[in-house]
Every structure is written in C-alpha cells, then in structure tokens.
C-alpha cells in the first residue's frame, strides 16, 4: 500500500507498517487537559504513542528508495564516483544495512501504539471529565451573557461595547469547546457539525441557551454592526428594552410587516418568500 512518501514498498524490502490512526471519537487532548487537568493523561499517552510510531515509520521510509535520506546518500555516492573520490564507506550501503533494524523499530512502535490506544481509551474517566468540564461550560455561558448585557447597556461607548463583544466571543469559543468535550463524556451527541447545519442568519442555535441572553447578544451585534441584514426574525429570544427599532431595521422589507416582536417567542415568524405561506 502507498506510504507517507506516496510510493509503494520497494521490491526486496519488508512491507512497512501502517501508523494507527487516532480514533475520531476521542476529544482533543489539549482541550480536555485545559478543562479537566490530569484526567486527560490517557489521551496524552495515546498521542505520544501514535507520534512515536509515526516518527519510526518516517525514519524507515526516509532511508528506503524514494526517501529523503536514501536520495541524499545516493547523490553523495554518485558525486564521489564522478569526482574519482574513494570514501572509506559507501553511504548508501551503510544506510541500507540498517533497514532491518528500522523496520523492527517501526513495527513494534505501530503495534504498541494500537494497543496503547485501545487500553488508554478504556481508562478515560468520562464521568469525572464530564463533571469538571460542565463547570467550564456553565462559567463560559455566564461570562458570555454578562458580556452581552454589559455591551448592550454600554453601547453608547462603541469602543467599550466592542471590548465586551470580544469578551463574549472568547467566552463563546470556550463554551462550545467545553460543551463538545462534555457531550462526548456524557454520550449526548452534542452540536451538529457546522457544515451540516442549515444556514440561519442570525444563527440563534449557535448561542448558549437563555432567551434574554440570546436577545441581548443579537441586539448588541446589531448595535455595533447596524448595516447587518437578517434572513429571518429569531424566535425563542427576549429582546432587551430599546432593541425593537434596531431589530426591525435588520429585517428585509419583505419581512418587516410580519414581525411581531411582542409575541415572537410563541409565534415563529417566517418571511414572505412569494409563495403566500407564513
């Protein structure tokens, strides 16, 4: 099978081992370590084992025909011959003498990485990770909501409002990263990948829960970016006082006549698309 360098195993050489892949179901090690500390140790062991296997296979392939070390040593040996130099040892001969040793090292590293991945994954304490990460999720959601409130009520000072929004964006990033780990640890599925989610402008589903916090955050976005255009009027949100005119301005002309901000939470609003449906 093709290897790292894109070439098949050369004739006369033992087939190179394949580096085991990290299971896609496992969360990012750095993220878990940031939120759950030493509970990420099994993930770190998996990463180290796979990295060691990858390095061993890279060393093996580099010294075989088509590899970097093989190509460099061959070129040097050819240059010696062309220049009528007589080296004490032929580089390529010495390089190939070590192939079996490198093959053994790579094979052991790859099989060990596969076994370490299996056993270390089983040692992950998901309930403890979920407990630790849930605190991060809740804290980030609260920080996001506080940033939205501070930004909205301080929107007269644009610079300060933008600072609050940036703080909110940082909290959102932490929220979703931590929530993804929590969803894995609890087996609840989590948020659908962005590529598979329908396009929504604004994307209310991309915000933590809380009707008031969501409404305040969206209103703050419009206050800071008044030329924004929404494709629909969000439902399930509560707008802060003074947001009505800002929200209506963001709706296309075809949708403003249907906007009922007082009842939007109970009565979803659809834009008139020309089909006559609401």
N, C-alpha and C positions, 0 to 999 in steps of 0.2 A: 504494500500500500504506500502511497506517496507520503513522504515525511516532511519535516519542517522546511527543508530546502527545496521542496517541490519535486524531488527526484525519487524514483523507486530505489529499493535497496540494491546496491551494485552486485553484479554476479560474483560469486565466490565469498561473499560476506554473510555472516549470520543475520537474519532479519532483525532490524532494530525494534525495540519495544515501543509501545504506544503510551504516551503520558496520560494517566487517568484525568478525566475532566472533573471539575468541581461541580457537585450537584446544583442545579439551578434553583432548587427549592431552599437552599440554605441562604440565610441573610448575609449581608456584608459584615465581615469581621470587625472592621474599624467602627462601624455604626453601633454594633452590639457592645463593643468594648467601651465606647463613649458613654453609652446609656446604662450598661449593666456590669461594667468593670470586668473582674476576673471570670465572670460567667461565660465570657467569650473565649476562654482558654482552649476549649476543644476545637473551635473554629480556627484559631491561630495555628494549632498543631496540624490541622488539615492543610491549611495554606502553606505552611513550611514544608510539609512532606511533598506536596504537589510541586512546589518551587524547586525542591531538591531533585525530584525526578525530571523535571523539565530541563534543569541545568545539566544533568547527567546525559540525557538524550542529545542535548545540543552539543555537548563535548564529543559524543560519539559521532554524530553526523558531520561535525566540522572537520573531522580527521579522515573522512571517507571521500571517495571520488565525488566531486561536485561541491564538497565542503570548503569553507574558507581556509582552514589550516592546510588541507590537502593541496589546494590550488596554490597557496603561497609557497609551500615547501617544494612542490613540483617546479614552479617557476624559478626558485633559487637553485635547484639542482640543474635545471636546464641552463641557467646562466653560467654556472660553474663549468659545465661541459663546453659551452660555446667559448668561454674565455680560457679554456685549457687549464683550469684550476683543478687541483686534486684535493678535495676536502678529506678530513680524517674519516668522516662518515657521511653516507648519503642520507640526507634529511628524510626523504620520503620512505626509505627503507626502515629507518628508526621509528617514524611515525606509525607505519602500518604494523610494526611489531607490537605496538601497544593496543591494537584494535580489540583483541580478545578481552584484555583487562577492562577496557572502557565499556565493552558490551556487557560484561558481567556486572559492572557497577551500575549501568543504566537499567538493566533488567531487574536487579534487586531493588533499586530505588523506585521503579514504577510499580512493582508488585507490593512493596511496602506502603507506598502512597495509597494504593487502592484499599489495602486492609486498614490503614490508619483512618482513612476517610469513613469507612464503614463503622469502625469501633468508636471513633471520636464523636461522630454524629449521634450515636446512640447514648453518649454520655452527656449530651446537652440537656441542661435542666430547664426545660421550657416553662414550667410554672414559675420558677424563680425569675427567669428572664422577663416573663410577662408582667410580673408584679413590679419589677424595677422599671421597666420601660413604660408602664402605664402612668407612673408618676411623671415621667418626662412628657408624655402625651398631654396629660391634663395641665401641666405647668405651661407648656407651649401654647395650648389653646387659650389659657387665661392671659398670657402675655400678648397674644395676638389681639384678643378682644380689648384689652386695656390700651393697646396701641391705636386701635381703631377709634375708640372713644376719645382718647387724648388728641388724636389728629383731627377728628371731626370738630370737636369743640374749640380747637385751637387753629382752625383752618384759615382764620384771618391772617395769620402769620404763615405765609407759604413755606418758608424755609423750615420752620419748626414742624409744620404739618408733614412735609416731605420726610423729615427725620423720623417722625412717628410711623409713617408708612413703611420706611425702610426697616424699622424695628419690627413692624408687623410682618413684612416679607421674610425676615430672618426667622421669626417665630413660626411662620407657616412652613418653612423648609424643615425646621426641626420637628414640627408636628407630623408632617407626612412621613418623614424618615423614621421617626419613632413608631408611628402607627403601623407602618409596614412590618417592622420587627414584631410589634405586639400581635398583629394579625397572624403572622407566621407562628409565633409561640402559642397562640390560642387556637390555631386552626380555623379561624373565622373567614378566611378568604381574602379580606382586605379590599383595597380600592382597585377598580379595574384599570388596566394599563391605559395611559392617555391616548394611545393610538387607536384603541377600540371603543373609546367613549364618544358619544355624539358631540358635535360641536355646539357649544352653548355660549352665547355672549349676552350677558355675563355668565361665567361658569360658577353657579352657586354651589354645585356639588364639589367644587374644588376648594371649598372653605370648611372649616370646622363647624359642627352643629351649633345652633343658637340663633334663633330668628333675629333678635335685636343686634347681636354682634355682626351677623351677616349683613343686615341692612345698613348698619353704621359703616362697615368696611366698604361696601359698594358705594355708599354716598360719599365717603371720603375720596374714593378713586375718581368719582365724577367731579368733585370739587377741585381736585388737583389736575384733572385732565378734562376740562369742560367740553372739548370737541369730540369726546368719545361718543360712539353710536352703538346702541344695544340692538340686538335682534329680537329681543322679547322682554316682557316685563317679568322679572323674577317673582316666583311665588314662594310662600313659606318664609318670608322675611318681614321684619318690622322696621319701618323707616324711622330714623330719628326726626325730631322736630326740625322743621325748616328744610327738609330734603325734597319736598314734593316738586317744586319748580325745577330743581336740578335733575331729578329723575325723569320727569316728563320731557325735558329738553333732549335727553339721550335717546328717546324712542323715535323711530322713523315716523313720518307724518301719518302713514297708514295705520299705525298702532296707537297713536295718542288718544283717538276718540274712544278706544275700548279700555283705556287704563282706568281702573277703579282702585286707587291706592288705599282707600279705606278698607276695602274688602279683599285685597289681593291674596291674603293668606288662605281664605276659604274659597275664593273663586278664581281659579287659574285663568289667566288671560292669554289668548292666542292672537297673533297678528292676522289681519285680513290679507290672505295670500291670493285673493282673486277668485277663490272657489266658493265664496259665500259662507264658509264654515267658520265657527268661532271655537 
